[in-house]
Amino acid sequence: MPLLPEKPFAASAWMLTGSLVFSFMGFFTTLLSDQVSWQVVALARSALAFAFALILALLARARLVLHDSWFLWQRSIAGSISLVCTFHALTNLPLSEVLMVTNTYPVWLAMISWPMLGDKPGWQVWVSALLGVTGVALVKQPWAGEGWSLNWLPLLTSFIAAWATAFAMIGLNQLKHLDTRSVVVHFSGVACVFSSVALLFLPAQFQAANALEGSAPWLLLGVGLTATAGQICLTKAFTGGRAAVVSVIGLSQVLFGALLEGIWTGRWLNPLGWTGLALVTFSTGWVLLRQGYFQRKSAAKPELASPGQN
């Protein structure tokens, strides 16, 4: 029989905790949106994660790698693009909306697996994509008010972040032979470069010195700590539970983000908005659960062919 996770409930708890921690990371970022440019926040997140991951890798005597294969660079470059786009979106859109869009990456992962891996998506994936886009429209409601008004750029960067995450996950799947800490160090280092380039060449809303004033240093530290803690929780979850199941639990990040934002600002989604959020969550969860089902079915085939084995 295929081996089952030893502690599935613990894995679910780790994923739930990680989702909550990452929601706080996004919340701290939104609090920084009127004090610090998003490029500075992205750089602080990348640099702190790089420092923490490097320390952990050195303590574990993990082999650090600069180049192993194209998949390592694919994971790091795509992940860095996702990181930069996410932080741009977080400082320009409500937290719940950014988390809702960026967490649709499993749907896009299923789609790009067709040209890249030859894994053709079924009709369920296309229906899920349609439901997800419909859900985003219900949350944004651009038709409300006088004329159609929509802040297209941060919404576009949210979608780019989701697509980039899908590409990063395909690369990550090919790196099982490397120590996880080494992969994180490589990714964080590349993300530092991307964040620095964004800081140097893209228009900044505030002076960089603002990062040292008022509550900004503490909030930036909070971003770095929650990012690191969230990554640890995700690692614990994915090494102790089924990927499809813990990924579905990870969608709770969308709900946590909506609750944090509502409690802090007093602005809650209207019934149509909650319906849209539910559509996005359902469509993504449906894809993840079906992927888990087919993975388990595929893993059981050799066993059916050899009934004499225990």
N, C-alpha and C positions, 0 to 999 in steps of 0.2 A: 504493500500500500504506500501511496505518497505520504511523506512525513508531514504531520500537522504541526503548527506552531506549538511550542511548549506552554506558552502563557498568552493565549489569545486575549483574555480580559485585560491583562497588564498592557498588552500592545494597544488595545483600544483606549485605555486610560492615558497612555503616553501620547497617543495621537490627539486625543481631546485636549490634553494639557498643552501640547504644542500649538494647536489651533488657537487656543485662548492667548498664549504668549505671543504668537505672531499677530494676532488682532491688536494687542497692546502696542506692538512695534508700529503697526500702521497708525494707531491712534496717536502715539507720540509724534509721528511724522506729520500728521495733520495739525497738531498743536504748534509745530515748528513752521507751518506754512506762511505765517505772517511775520516771522522773525528771521528765518534763514533760508537761503536759496536751496532748491531741491538738490543741486549738484553737491553742495556741502554735506547734506544729509546722506546722500548716496556714498560719498567718499568716506564719511565717518563710519557708516555701516560696514563698508568693504574693508577698511583698514583695521578696525577692531576685530572683525571676524578673521582676517588674515593673521593678526597677532595671536589671537587665542588658538586658532587651528595650528599655527606653526609651533607654539609651545607644546600643545598636546602631541603633535607628531614627533617632536624632538624627544619628549619624555618617553614616548613609546618606541623610540628608535625606528620609526617607520621610514622607509626609503622614499625620499623626496624625488620627484621626477619633473623635468622641464618638458621633455617630449617623449611620449610613449607610442602614440599613434594619433592619427587625425581625430579619432573619437574623443581623445582627451581635450584637444583644442576645440572641437565642436561643442562639447559640454561647457567648457569655460567661456568661450566667446558668446554662444547663445545664451548662457546663464547671465553673463554680464550685460548683454543687451536687454534681457528681461528685467534685471535689477535696475538699470538706469531708467528704463521706460516706466517701471512701476513707481519709482520715487517721483518722477515727473508727474505722473497721474495723481499720486496721493496728495500732492500739494496743490492740486487744481480741481479735484473732484471730491465729493463725499466719500468717506472711507468705505461704506457699505457698497457703493457702486463699483469702486475699484476692485475690491475683493471679489465681488460677484463676477466681473468680467475676467479677471486674471485666473480665477479658479475654473474656468471653462477649458483649460488646456488639455484635459484628457480627451475631449471631443476632437480637438484639432490634432492631437497625437494619433488618434485612430485614423484620421484622414491622411496625414502625411506618411503614415506607415505603408500606404499603398505604393507610392512611387519610390520610396526609399528602401522598403523591406519586402515589397511584393505582397503585403498583407492587405487584401482588398476589403474595405469596410462594407458592412452589410447595410441594409435599408434603415436599420435602427440608428446608425450613426448619423445618417442624413436627416432623419426625423429629429434626432436630438439637437443637431446643429440649428435646425429651423426653430425648434422650441426655445433654444437658448437665445437666439437673436430676437425672437418675439418677446421673451422675458426681459431682455435689456431695454427694448422699446417701451414696454409697459412701465418699467422703473423710471426711465428718463422722461417719458411723456413730452416729447418736443412740441406736440400740438397744443399743449396747455398754454394759456395766456394769449397775447396778441401776436399772431404770426408764429412761424416755426423758429424757435430759438434753441440752439444746441452748441455746447462747447466742444467742437469736433476734435481738436488736437489732443487733449488729455484722454478723450474716449478712444481715439485712434491708438495712442501709445499704450493704453490698457490692453487693447486687442493684440498689438505687436508683442507686448510682454507675455501674453498667453501663448501666442504662436512660438515665440522664442523659447519659452519654457518647454513646449512640446519637443522642439529640436534638441534642447539640452537633455531631456529625458531619454531620447533615442541614443544620444552619445553616451550617457551614463550607463545605460543597459549593457554597453560593450566594454565596461571597465571593471568588471567583477574581479579581475586578477590583481587589481591595484588596491593598496590600503586606502580605506575611506578617507582617513585624515590627509593623506597625500593629495587625493583628488580635491578635497576642500581647500587645501592650501593653494593648489594650482588655480582653482576657480577664483578664490578670493584675491589672489595676486593679480590676475587678469582683470577682475572687476575694479581693482584699485586704479589700474591704467585707464580703463574706460571712464571711470568717474572723474579722474583727473583731466582727461581730455575734454569731457563735458564741462568741467569747471573752467577750463582755460579758454575754450572756443565757443561755447554756447552762451547766449545772453543770460545774465544773472539778475534776479530781481533785487537782491540785497547785497551789501558789501560783505565780504568774507569775514571781516572782523566782528560782524554781528553774532557769529557763532560763539564768541567769548563773553557775551553780555547777557545779563539777566538770567532767566531760567534755561537758556539755550544749551549751555554745556551739560547740564543735568539731563535734559531731554535727549541730547545726542548720545550721552552715555547710556541712557535707557534704551535707545534704539539699538546700540551695539550689543548690550547685554541680552535684550529680549531676542535679537536675531540669533545670537549664539545659543541661548537656552532653547529656543525653538528648533534650531537645527539638531541639537542633541536629542530632543524629544522625538523628532521625526526619525532620526536614525534608530533609536530604541524601538519605535513603533514598527518600522519596516523590517527590522531584523527579528522581531518577535511575533509578527502576525502576517496574515495574508495581505498582499499589496492592495488588491481590489477593495477589501473590506476596510482597511485603515484609511485608504484614500477617500472612500465615501464618508467616513467619520470626519476626515479633514475638511469636508464641505461645511462643517459647523462653524468654520472661520467666518463664513459669510454672515451667519446669524449673529455671532459674537460681535462682528464689526457693526452691524445695524443696531444692536442693543447699546454698545458703547457710545456710538454717535448720538443715538436718541436720548440716552441719559444725560450726556454732556451738553448737547445743544438744545434739547427739547424739540428738535425737528424729527418727526417720525414719518415713515412712508405711509401714503394713503392706501386704502384697500387695493386699488389697482396696482400700486407699487409692490405691495406684499405678494400679490398674485404673480407678478413678474419675477420676483426673487425666488418664489417657490418653483416656477417653471424652469429657471436656470439651474437650480439645485437638483430638481428631479431629473432633468435631461442629462446632466453630467453624471449623477449617481447611477442612472440607468446604464450608461456606457461602461462605467467602471465595474458594476456588478456583472454585466454580461461578459466582459473581458475575463473576470475572475472565474466565471462558470466554464468558459471554453478552455482556459488554462488548466483547470482541474480535470476536465474531460480529456484533454490531450495527454496530461500526465498519467492518466489511468489506463491509456490504451496498451502500453507494453505489458502491463500487469494482466490485462484480459487475455493477451496472447499466450501467457505462460501461467495457466491456472494451477500448476503444481507448486509454484513458489509460495512461501509463507509471507 
